[in-house]
Amino acid sequence: MRKEILFCIVLCLLVPFHLSAQSKAEKKFERAVAMMAKTEYDKAEKLLLDIISDHEDFQSAYLALGEMYYAEKSFEKAKGMLLEVERIDDKYDFNAYMKLSDIYSREEKYDSAIVYLEKYLSLVPDGERYAERRDEASHLISCFRFRIDALDNPVEFNPKNMGPNINSANNEYLPTMTADRSELLITRQTLFDDGRQPEEGFYMSVRTGNEWGKAGKVFDVLNSENNEGAGCISPDGRFIYFTRCYAQDGLGSCDIYVSERLGDRWGEPRNLGKNVNGPYWDAQPSIASDGRTLFFVSNREGGYGQSDIYYSYLQDNGEWTKAKNCGKVINTRGKELSPFIHPSNGRLYFASDYHCGMGGMDIFYSVLDNGRFVSVENMGYPINTSADETSLVVSPLGDYAIYASEREGGYGGLDLYGFELYDKARPVAVTYMKGNVMDRETGKAVKARLQVKDLSTGRIATESVSDSINGHYLICLPIGKQYALAAQSPSYMFHSENFSLEDHNPEHAFEKDLELVPIVVGNSVVLKNIFYATDSYELLESSFVELNTLVRLLEENPTLSIVVEGHTDNQGSEQYNLTLSEKRAEAVVGYLKEKGIDSTRLQAKGYGFSRPLETNDTEEGRAKNRRTEIKITGK
């Protein structure tokens, strides 16, 4: 404030008085300026009021008072003085119009705020010196017009406090939950009355039925002597990415770490390394449901504003790619914070104080199309208000959201509120697939890498890792598509499934336990994602995903040899089906050879319909009998 007032002094000294005949008034004004320079503001105010009492058109005095009141945040008094400046000569000082616009916007009188911004633009000089200020004024006009429209067209919003099991007298914020909505992780800032700095820590609530249990502190390794907060639990509940500040192994003031859950315990956190973290503030991570794409906030150099949202991608070798800025569609010259990538991976929610909003920090969302952000939309009023709104998460179904807000009737400070999300702001609904991965022969849990691909595109839809203690896995998938699942673990044949979620009810989990077959001579597995043209041995392109997985298995196990077995249903003659099954097996072997697998490790064998798995009396049974198997013949 002091700097602003001193700026006012310089400004007032430079403006012409237009009152050469009133030497006494000029001398009083000079004394008032000198008093302000000595921070004797009360005396300066009295002297300036005396001047305008005697000289009602002394613009410099009105302007000096207006500037001083504005710097002291006495906005109503500042407005009165600045309006007098305009009354006397509306071209006297264009900077006064920026302040009048700001005052009217604080009063939520946005039409008047626009009027004064337009007056400012009509008077501000052309040229590079004022280019940034002209851009800022034009931006504010757009934002005030947005606010007028938002207030006239409120969105559906009925927030409900999540209650004393979640909220406390302290601040609760940055919520994150698992895809099955069974666990809610929150950051709680504990405030102390004895002058100690506020302390952040993680709290977890477990859902039973429709009720959230009492949030308890996560003791393990996630709450240490360092300052931890701003965590993100992965949709499968297996990983927590979080912010840790001032740690011994940190690269900057705050870094992003990850901890993996094994059974019921969290593992020792690992710093994500220099490709993600740097010598700045890196925080507020959000992991996509593919388990590979991480969004976070950083104030590093080279960004668009005070803090930007970045992303990094986890490679097959376990290293993160060098973080990249999400670009100017998302980031602005202001602050972007608290990103949340929805499990559909098609919509990013975040907070910003510069994209046009209701004032302060607002919540926005951006649509992702083929990996690019194509638009930014404000969540609307009254979700957003003139106060700060941040840290929103949306359920996998897209119908329910949780965010932090300080509202009347809360438990103290920021509380978490839940609400039904209106239609336009909803992302594509996703369901989740869950089960356990076990050894087929022993029934013991297996830690396996699970990868699901969209059969229509061949692109990875999501990835996950099953728990080595209990074998549990959970993965998120958008509904309305067909998928191929592959589960891989060292010393095991890969397991494959194909399934459709085209007609699946997203409110219910798609459950599937997986049994992995050890790499032992004589064992065999069915390749469930190998497809041929009807009555043909031509491999369809949708088979290449699975075939390439088989290629990698053979490359990783260079002594492994297999026989590819073809099987059919009983539709048609025995000879026809025998020939068809042989040619299909040979087509698979031919593909493997083309990919560089030594032919001495490969055999092809057709069995026609002589070895059915199910009855051939039903279409479902015949579909299971039409299959390609691989059997281990040597290792």
N, C-alpha and C positions, 0 to 999 in steps of 0.2 A: 504494500500500500504506500509506503514511504516513497518508493521510486516513482510510483504513479503521480504522487503529489508534486514531487520535484520536477517531473516532466511537465506538469501543469504550470509550474512557475516559469519555466523556460518558454513555454507556449504563450503565456500571458504577457511576458516581456516583449515578445516579438510582434504581437498583434497591435495594430494602430488604434489609438484611443478615439479618434474622431471628435475630441473634445478640447481642442487647443485653448479655447476661451476659459475652460474650467480648470485652471491650474491647481486649485486646492484639491479637486477630486483626483487629478493625476498624481499629486504628491501623496495623497492618502493611499492610492492604489500601489504606488511604489513601496510605501511602508508595509502594506499588506503582503506584498511579494517578499520583502525582506523577512518578515515574520515567518512566513511559510518556509523560507530557506532555513530558518533557525528552529523549525518544527514547532513554532508557537501557533498552532492551528486555531485554537480558540480565540486568541487575540486577532489573528488574521480574519477569521470569520466575522467577528464583531465589526471590524473596520470596513470590510467589504459590504456588510449589511447597511452600515451607515452611509456608504457611498450611494448604493442604489435607493436608499430612502430619500436622499436629496436629489439624485439624478437617475430618474427612472429609465433612461435610455443609455446608460453606461454599460455597453455590451461586455467589455472586458471583465468587469466585476461579476456580472451574471455568469460569464463563462468560467471564471476562476472558481466561483462557488460551486457551479455545476460539476466541474472536474473534481473538486475537493470532495464533495458529497458522494460522487460516484465512486471515487477511490475508497471512501469509507463505507461503501455499500449502503449508504442512506439514499436508496434509489428514488423514493417519492420526492424527497427534497431536491435531488439532482434533476429530476424530470421538470420540476417547476422552474428552476433556473435556466435549463437548456431550452425550454419552450419560450422563455423570455428572449433569449438570444435570437431564436428564429423569428419572433414577433418584430423585433427591431430591424433586423436585416437577414432575410432567409438565405443569403449567400455569404454570410460573414465567416462561418467556420463549418466546413463539410464534415469534419470529424465528430462534431456534436451529434450529427444524425445517426452515426453508428451507435453512439451511446444511447440515444433515444430509442432506437430500434431494439437494442438489447433490453432496455427497461420495459418496453411494451411486451416483449416476448416473455419476460419474467412474469408479467401480469396476465399472460396467455391472451393478449390482445394482438393476435397475429396479423390482422388486416392493417392495423396501425404500424406494426413493426415493418411490414412490407413497404408501406408508404414512405417511411423514413429511409429505408435502404435504397429505394428508387431515387429519392432526393439526393442521397449520398452519391449514387452512381452518376447522376446528372451533373454533379459539380466536381467530382474528383478528377484531377488532371490526367490526360493521356500519358503514355510513356511507360517504360519498363519499371520505373521506380514504384509505381502504384499498381502494377499488373496483378501481383499476388493479392492485394487488398480488394481489387475489383472482382477477382475470381471468388474471394471469400464472401463478398457481399452477394454475388449472384447465387452462390451455393446456399447462403442463408435464405434467400428469397424462395428457392426451390423447397427448402426444408420447412419454412413457415407455411407454404401452400400445402405441403404434405400434412402438416399438423391440422390445418383447417379441415382438410378432407377426412383425416383419421377421426377427428372429434365428431364430425357429422355422420360418420359411418363406422361406429364401434363394432368390433368383432365379438363373437360369443365367448364369454369368459366368466367362469364361476369358480374361483380358487377356494380350496379348502385346506386349512392348516393341517399338517400331517400329525399333529398331536404331540403330547409330552413324551411319548416313546422315542420320537425323533428329535424334537426341538427342546431347547433349554433356554436359560436366561442369557446364554452366550450366543455367539454368531454361528449359524449352520449354513453351509454353502457348498458349491461344487459337488452336487450329488452324482452318483453313477451307480447303475444297477446291472445285474446279469440279465441275459436274454430271457430267462424263464421267470424273471421278477421274483426270485427267491431270496436275493441278497441285495442290500442297499448299502453302499459305502459313502460316507459323508466326511467332509472336513469340518471340524469344530474349532473355533478360535476361542480359547478360554481367556477371559479378562481378569486381571488381578487388581485388588484395591490398594495394594502396598507399593505401587509404583513400578512393579516388574513389567517387562515387555509382554504383550499378549503372546500366547503360546498356541500353535496349531498342532493338531493331531488327528489321526484317523479313528473313526467309529463305524461299527458295522451293525446293521439291523437285519435279522432273519425273518422272513415272512412265513406265517403259518395261516393257511386259509386266506382270508382277506385282510388280516391284521399284521402290521409290522411290529415286531418285538422290540423290546427296549434296546436302544443302540448302546453297545458296549465298546470300550476302547480296545483297539487291536494292539495287543501287547507284543507278541513275537518280535520281529526285527523291523517292523514298519514304523514304530514310534521309538526313536532313539534320542540321544542327547542332542542331536541335530534338530533343525526345524524342518518338519515334514508336513506336506499338505498337497492340495490340488491333485488328488489321485484319480485314476481311471481304472476300473475293474474291467477286464476283457469280457465280452459277451458270454464266453463259456465259463467264466469265474476262475480260470486257471492262472491268470497273470494280473498283477497290479502294476501299472506304470504310474509313477508319482514324482513329485518335486521334492528334492532335498537341498537345503541351503547350508553353505559354509561347512561342507564336509571335507575331511582330509584328502579324499581322492577326487574332489570336485575340480572342475575346469574353469568355473566362473562363480559368481555369487550364488546362483542356484542352478542345479543340473537336474536332468531327468534320469530316473533309475527304473529298474524293473525287478520284480520279485515273482517267482513261480511258486504256486501252491502244490505241495506234494501231500496227498491225503488231506489232513486237517491243519497242516502247518505251512507257514510261508518261508520260502528259502531266503538265503542271504541276498540282499539287493545288489544288483550290478549296475554300474554306471554305463549308460548307452554309448559312451565314447565320443571322440572328437568330431565324428561326422554329424552328430546330433547336437552335442553340447559344445560350448565355446566359452571364451573369457567374458561372457555377458550374463544376462538373466534369461534362462531357458526354463519354461514352466508350463503348467496346465496342459498335460498331454491328453490325447484322446485316440484310442486305438480302434481301427476299423475291424469289422467282423471277419475280414479275411486274415486277420492276425499278422498282417505284414505292413499295412500303411498306418503311419503314426502322424497325427497332426499335433502341433504344439505352438506356444507363443514365445517370441523372443524379441528383445530390444537390440539385437545385434546391428552392427553397421551395415549399410547397403539396403535397408528396408525402405518402405514408402513413408513410414510415419514413426510415432513414438514407440509402438509395439505392433508387430505383424504376426500373422499366422503362417507357419511353415509346415512342410511335410517331409518325411523320409520313408524309405521303403526297405524292408528287411529282405536281404538276399538269401539265396540258398546256402551260402557259406556261413550264415549267422551274422554277417556284418550289415550295418545300416548304411544306406547310400548317403552321400553328402546332402544335407538338408537344402531344400529349395523353397523359395518364397511362393506362396499360393497365388501371387499376382495381384494386379491392380483392380480386378473385379471384386476381390475380397478386401484387400488392404488399402488404407487411405493414409492421409497425412496425420490422422489422429491415432487413437488406440483401438486395436482389435484384441479381444480377450476371449477366454473360456470357450474354445471350439468343442463341438460335440458332433461326431460323425455318426449318423444313424446306422443301425445294423444292415439296412438295405444298401449301404454305401452309395446312395444316390442323392443324399441331402446333408449339407453341413450347416449346423446351427452355431451361431457365435454372437458375441456382443461387440458393439462399436459405439464410439462417441462422435463419429464424423459422418457416417452414412445418415441420410435424412431420417430423423426420428422425432421422438417427443421431448427430447432434452436429456442431458446426462448420458448414461450408457443405456442403449436399447438392444433388444434381442432381434436378430435377423436370421434368415436362412438363405442358402444358396443351393441351386440345383446343379448337380454334376451330370454332364452329358459326355460320354466317351472320354472320361478323365479330365474334362475341362469344366471350369465354373462358368456358367452362362448367364447368370442373373443374381441379383440380391434383392430380397423382399423383406420389408419390415413386418414383424409379427403382428403389428397393429395395436391400437388402443382398445381397451384398457389393459392389455397385457403389458404394454409399455406405457410409462407415464413420464412426467417431468423429473422423477427421481431416477436412481440407477437401478436397472434390471440386468442381471447377468446369470450365468451358470444354469442353463436349461438343458434337460435331457428328455428324450422322447422314447416311449415304450416301443418294442419291436413291432407291435401291431399298428403303431402310428396314431393311436386314438387318445393317448394319455401322456401328459407331460408333468414334470416336476421342475420347479425353479425356486431360487432364493429371492425373498423380498422382505422388506421391513414395512409392515402394515399394522394398522391399529388392531388391537385384540390379540396380538401375538404373544409369545412367551418371553421375548426380549431380543433386541437386535434383529439380525437377519434370521428368519425362519424359512423352512422349506414348505412349499405349498404344492398340492397336486390339483390338476384340472383336466377336464376333457378338452381335447384340441379340436378346434373348428376345422372343417373339411379342407379348405384351401391350404392350410399349413401342414396337413398330414403328409408324411412320406409314404412310399409304397410299403404295404404291410409285409412283414417277414414272419416266418414261423421258425421253429428250431427243431433240429434233429438231435436226439440224444440216445445214449446207450452205453454199453461197456465193451471194451476190446479184450478178448481172452485168448489164451493158447487153446487150440482145439483139443489137444490131447490131455493137458493137465488142468485146464480150467483156471490157470493163474492169470493175473492181470498182466497186460502187455502195454508198454509205452510205444505207441505207434504214431506215425505222422499221417494225418488224414487230409486228403485233398479232394475237394468237390469241384467239378467243372460243369459249366453250362454246355449241354450237348449240342445246342444250336450254334454256338460260337466257338467252342473249344477253349474258352477263357476260364481261368480259375475264378470260381465264385467265392470260395472261402477255404481256409486251411485251419487246422487245429492239431493239437497233440493230446493224446489220451494220458490220463494220470497213471504213473508207473506203480502207484500204491494200490489203487482200486480199479484201474482200467477205465474210469468214467470219461466220457467226452460229451460235448455239446457244441453244436455249430448252428449258425443262423443262415437262413436261405430265403430269398424272395419267393413268394408263391407264384403259381402260374407258369412254371417252367419244368423241363425235364433235365435230370442231372445224372452224372456219372461220379461214383465215389470210389476212391482207391485208398486203402490203408496199407502202410508199409512199415516194416520194422526189421532191423538186422536179424539174420538167421531165420527169417520167415518168408514164405511166398507172399506176394502182395494179394490183398483181398479186394475184390471189385463188386460193386453193386450198381444197378441203374434203377432209378425210381422217378416218379412223376409227382409234382406238386401242383399240377394244373387244376385239379378240382379239390385240393386239400383245404380243410378248414383251418385257418391260421391260428385259431384259438387253442388248438390241440397240438401237442408235440408229435412229431413223426419219430417213432421209437424203433431202434434197430440195434441189436447186439451183434457184434462181429467176432467171428472165430478165425484166428490166423493159423495157417498150416506151417509147421516147422519145415525147413529145407532138409528133408530126409528122403533118401532114395525110395521110390514107390509111392510117395504122397502125390496127390493131385488136387488141382483147384479148377473151378469153372471160371472162365473169362466171361463175365456177364455183360460186358460192354463192347462185344464184337458183333457187328451187324453186317448183313449181306443183303444185296438186292434180292427180291422175291424170286425163288426158284433159280438162283444163280449163285456162283461162287465169287462174284465181284464184291470186294470189300467196300462198304460205304465209308465216306469221309468221317462220319461220327465214330468209327472204330479206331481212328488214328490216336486218339487220346489214350486209350487203353493199350494199344500196341506199343506206343512210345514208352509207356510205363514198363512194359515187359522188356523192351530193349534195355532200359536202364537197369533192370534187375539182372539181366544177363551180363551187362557190362560190369556191374559191381561184384558179380560172382563169376569170374572168368573161367572157373573149372566146372561150372554147372552145365549139364546137358539135359535136354528135355525132348519129349515126344509131344507133338501137337495132335490132339484127337478131335475128329469131327463126328458129330452125332446129329441125327434128324428125328422127326416124328415118323409116323407110319402112313402118311398120306402119299400115295403113289406106290410104284412097284419096289420090290426089294433091291433090284439091281440099280434102278434109278437113284434111290436114296443112298446106296453104297457109293456109287460114283460121285454123287453130289457131296457127300461127307468127305470123301478123299480129296476132291478138288478144293473144298473150303479149307481143309487142313493145310494143303499145299500152298494156298494163297497166303495164309498166315506165315508159313515158313519162308515163302518168297519175300514177304515184306521184311522179315527179320534179316534175311541175307542182304537185302538192299541197304539196310541200315548198318551193315558191317559185321554182323554176327557170323562167326565161322560155321560153315555148313556141316562140319563134322560134329557139332554140338546139337544139331537139329534133326528131327525125324518128323514125318507126317504120316498119320494113320487114320483111315475112315472106317467107321463101324455102322453106318446107316442107322437103322432103328433097332439094332440088336441089343442095345444096352440102355433102355429107357430109365429115367429117374422117377417118373410119375406115369400115371395111366395116360394112354393116348385117346381115351374116350371123352376128354374135355379139352376145350381150347386152352385152358390154363395149364393143364398137364402137358399138352403138346408143345406149348411155348417153352416150358422148362426142359423138354427133351431135345429141342432144337438148340444145341449148345456147342461151344468150343472149349475143350479142356486142355490143360497142360499137365503132364506127368513127369516127375523127376526120374531120370534114368541114370544119372551120375552126378557126383559133386566133388 
